[in-house]
Amino acid sequence: MADVEVTVPEVAYYYPAPYWGSGEVDAVKTLLLFFDEIAILRPQYMAGIEVISDPVLAGPLTDLGLLRVLEPEAFVDQEMTEDLATAMVALLTTDAFEHLDPTVHFQELSQSRVGWGADVGLASMLTEELTQRGLARPSEDGLSIPMHPEVRTTILVLLAQLARAAGRRQGIDLHPATSQQQPAAALVRTLTREQMPSAGHLVALDLEAVSLDLSRVPLDELLDFRRQHATEYRLYARQLRSVLTQLGPMEEVDRQAALADRREELAERAFGLRRTSRGSWTPDAVGLTSVSLGLAGASWELAGNGDPVSAALALAAGLTGLIPARTVDAYSYLISAGRNFT
């Protein structure tokens, strides 16, 4: 009997919040062109909030099986909890957060996303370490932790990277994607720290307009368009990741020269996607702004004594067999309407 090929769904892991707001609908809709599904990391005690926040899109996506809700109580497993704690302790011990203003308004982060469901002791240890440094406060509701907003964002950024390996353990190919500048910038700051081997390997692929604002396009029409053109859009998303893994390990001079060539190729492909989009709907059916997709991240060789952050991110590197086992990468897609990635 011939082997049956198992197709692993390519899923956009939408972060940092566990749901999206009305202003992000166009971004989420556009991501459906590039991925099989959208995933969010939503704690159990917030059940249903994604539909309450956006009943027009989240409800139908749920009914169609296109919105995958990952509950951190189960999804953030032992390995993910250990890797998160390792990476955060490494950042703390190298004073990555010493510049923060302790008087800013703290924001809640669910305990489950820190790993409470997998290892209470380890998650408590990390929380206590943050509290002692004035970066977190004791829980007021037994469900969440008040935390400095920049520390909170860093944890959510790390979770987005570590989710890639956790997803593979569950048969999902997850890809971090956001429509907010702040988490993308936090990833860049983490990767370019002097203590990180990735500091000299950052690749930022400019946002290229790939579609029109689809927020007014009915979901059934969008899905029909996707059935016809998904291959073209997904090839573009994969090409962005391919550029990252190819250029990251190069020397800086070589990388910049090669990046200039690859940007031109990406711009040409993006132009083709825009043309496809414009030819499919009348101007009255779509918004006037363009929607763009870019990627920022780094790819580098993991040294034998690589720092703990690199060791944690190594587990989140690309799918087995696609890149060398000792290559580390971290990246995030950024999708934006009418803005430039800086």
Secondary structure, DSSP 8 states (H G I E B T S, - for coil): ---------EEEEE-SSSS--GGGHHHHHHHHHHSSEEEEE--GGGTTHHHHH-TTTHHHHHHTT-EEEE-HHHHS-HHHHHHHHHHHHHHHHTTTTTT--TTS--EEEEGGGGTTTT-HHHHHHHHHHHHHTTSB---SSSSEEEE-HHHHHHHHHHHHHHHHHHHHHTT-EEEEEES-HHHHHHHHHHHT-TTSGGGG-EEEEEEEEEEE--TTS-HHHHHHHHHHHHHHHHHHHHHHHHHHHHHTTS-HHHHHHHHHHHHHHHHHHHHHHHHHHHTTS-GGGS-SSEEEEEEEEEEEE--TT--HHHHHHHTTSSSBTTB-TTEEEEEEEEEEES----
